[in-house]
């Protein structure tokens, strides 16, 4: 069969019972990359069967596109079959017959050889991937020839060369062994495949070990720009048909954001979709990379650009302190003034507040957000009961008209400033489901479909009024709501993968330089 493209499992990352896959899609210049792919993880013993859409990275390097998929693995002692689906067909993940993943409790990711696929599926599976990995507990090899000649970083690429030959192994021919670089800390383990080199004469080694030299592939370095910040220990893993052994820790490195320059100032115009990225519960080190200079929380864009509330004074003493703060900001329209005074570099926008709440017209041309979670919980809300409510639910045409006018006003005000302001729109879907610890659907969230339709209508207007807005598409990370979210389970309270992905996209548009430093590295031999 002639394949229109080739898939390769580039690396995998484990964190607790989460397994994250990074897949490279290779295609030639005249071939189209498929955009609707799903990765399947199926238990050979049991009912576990999980399909995860593959999420494309924005940037394409030449003709290689990297996709990501994450699984919640319920039982590390089970055996799993992995495959990929596109169109009407399911395909195995290995260039041979298929790959069985033996997942065991532990962190280190190592390569496994292919075995036969499940009999009832073998006729329908077309091989597409070259290699796969498993999670295993590895022993260090105390009696080995081990040395690291190069362990260095240049422009976020890690260069590594060395030799690893456990006692009794034979590495004479290509393919007799595979090497992996394993970077690990308390939160995650990341694995990169290494290449082999032919070094027959070094150190008077026997011919049986002439290909026991490892190197970063094609000596082009390993790209570390996408790995999360933190301190990592480094080790080498060797795998052949007889053993899977670790060198043990030989060095460590640190990945961090360079903070010599002023961090970008950010203004939040949205809801917890954006606000939670600037919360240490979700992104512990966000303060080292950005500064929140002003914010509008759960406030309609229509309300923001309106004149301040001029009606009878509202007693808000029956609300909690946070609700009072945000409600007063909405009534007094302080955000727009704060926005102009603080002169942010970026205004981050999400559409939840306009999609969910709508506005109350308190006087001709005067609007406040119909926030039933804030002012709606006050007895004073009843004083507004006779006023006109305009929302995407009860009067979408009128609301769209107001929304367009407000966006135009906002853009005009910020465009008139001496220092230009960048706009970024965080594009999401409302979460449709929550899942249990086994990764199975636990609950379907009924309001998600209607909310997503409203998002689409408002987004159309947003892109018409601000066509050059930076769109951060996170829809690939918003299928699952988090039933254990700190703010409770809801359609815009997502799993941690969402916050990690949005943080990475923000770092990219902020153009924050990152640095990778070698903390320690040993050159040793036995």
Secondary structure by P-SEA (a helix, b strand, c coil): cccccccccccccccccbbbbbbbbbbccccccccbbbbbbbbccccbbbbbbbbbcccccccbbbbbbbbbcccccbbbbbbcccccbbbbcccccbbbbbcccccbbbbbbbcccccccccccccccccbbbbbbcccccccbbbbccccccccbbbbbbccccccccccccccbbbbbbbbcccbbbbbbbbcccccccccccccccccccccccccccccccccbbbbbbbbbbbccccccccccccbbbbbcccccccbbbbbccccccccccccccccccccccccccccccccccccccccccccccccccccaaaaaaaaaaaacaaaaaaaaacccbbbbbccccccbbbbcccccccccccccccccccccccccccccccccccaaaaaaaaaaaaaaaaaaaaaccbbbbbbbbccccccccccccccccccccaaaaaaaaaaaaaaaaaaaccccccccccccccbbbcccccccccccccaaaaaaaaaaaaaaacbbbbbbbcccccccc
